[in-house]
Amino acid sequence: MAKIGRAKAESTLIIILIIVLTIFLFFELFMPSTLQIIVEEESTYLKQIHIYNLTDAVIIAVSSLLLGFLIFYMSFKSEVKPSTAINLPPDKLLKFFKGLERKIVEVLIKEGEINQAELAEKTKIPKSSLSRILVDLEWRGVVFRYNKGMSKMVKLGFKK
């Protein structure tokens, strides 16, 4: 959980940096330094020329590089997701289940991998009820179901 909070804080900080750098770069590009030229001969006039001096060029280059790096980093950074795999031994796993779910998990511990129809026969659970329970167990990461030919195979989803 701490990794998720840290990742969220890091993402927020990077987004704030991107926004600040974008605003800074915008103002630097559209408001260059002003050079004033005053010429006096017969009449005096003032001429303003907008130029980028060395400081402006360095600020623009550094801001652009940082902005590009941060956007690149954000686009390739992977999200931290909590693990759904169960890393418990089978005997300790059983204490988390009651009723029909416990029956299913017990059979899967004994058999390892089993056809869903055979699982219905061994547990004496109707196929429709079994299917709903397996969907719930699959969503919770306890079991893994996949198609094998015309039938569905079921196995425990925890790492051994």
N, C-alpha and C positions, 0 to 999 in steps of 0.2 A: 504494500500500500504506500510505503514511503517513496518508492521509486516512481509511482504514478504521480504523487504530489510534486516530487522534484521535477519530473518531466513537464508537468503542467506549468510550474513556475518558470522553468527554462524557456518553454515556448512563449509564455507571456512576455518575458524579458526580451526575447529575440524580436517579437512583434513590435514591442515598444521601441526598440532600437531601430528597426526598419522604418517605422513612422517618423521618428526624430531625424534620422539620416535623410529620409526623403524630403522632409520640410527644409532641413538645412541645405541640402543640395539644390532644391528649388529656388530658395532665396539667393544662394550664391550664384546660380546661373542667370537669374533674371534681374539681379541687382549688382552689376559689376562695379568696380571702383570708378570714380569719376575724376577725370583730369581736366582742370580748368586752364584755359589759355586766354590771357588778356593781351591784346595787341593795341598799342597806342602809337598812332602817327597823327593823322589828321583827326581821326575820331577813335574813341575807345570802344571796343566791343569785347564781349565775353563769349568764348566758345567752350562748350563742355563736350568732352569725348569720353565715352564709356570704354574702358579697357580692363583686361584681366591682368593683374600683376602676378608675380611669382607666388605670393601667398595664396591668392585666389586659385591659381592652377593646382597648387599642392592640396588645398582643401577640397577642391572638386575631385581630384584624382583619388585621394584617400577615402572620401565619402563614397565615391562610385565603387571602389574596390570592396570596401566593407559592406556596402549595400548588396553588391553582387554575391559576395561570399555568404552573407546571411540568408539571402533568398535561396541560393544553391543548397545550403545546409538544411533549411526548412523543408525544401522539396524532397530531399533524400533521407531525411531523418525518419527512422521507423518509430511507430507508436509502441509504447510499452503496454502490453496486455497481460492481465493476470493469467496465470497458468490454470487450465481447467483439468489438467491431468491429475490423477489420484496416485499418490506415492505411498500408499499404505499396504501392508501385507493383507492378504485375503481374510484372515481370521479377525483382524481389527476392523476391516471394512464392514463386516456384517452388523456390527453394533449400531451403525447409522441407519439401518433399514428395519422396517416392520412390515408385517403382513405379506402381501403379494410381492412387493419389491424384494423383500428378504428371500422369499422362495426363489425368485428369478436369479438373484445374485448367487445364492447357494448352488443352484444348478450350473450356472456359468463358471463358478469356481471349480466344480467337479469336472465339467466337460471341457472347459476352455473356450471352445468355439462350437456353436451349434446352430442348426437350421431353426428358423423361427417357428415353423410348424412342429418340429420335434420338441421345442421348448414348451409349446402350448400343451402337448401331450404329457410331458414329464411333470409339468407344474399343475396340470388340470385347470388351467385358466383359459376361459374362452378367448378365441383368436382376436376378437375386436377389443376386449379389455386388455389383453396382452400387448396389442399394438399400441394402445394409448399409453400404457405404463412404460413401454420401451421408448416411445417418443419423449416422454418426460425424463427418463433416465439418460437418454442420449443427449438431451438438451443440457442436463446437469453434468455431462462428461463422464458418467459412470460406465455406460456401454457404448459400443461402436457397432453400427449396422451397415451392411453393404450388400449389394446384389451379387449373387453368384448363379448365373443362369436364370432360371425362372423363380428361384427362391431367394429369400433374404437370410443372410447369415448374421448372427449376433455373437459378440465377444465382449469381454470386459475391456473398458477403455483405459485402465490404469497401466502405468509403466511397471515392468517387472525388474 
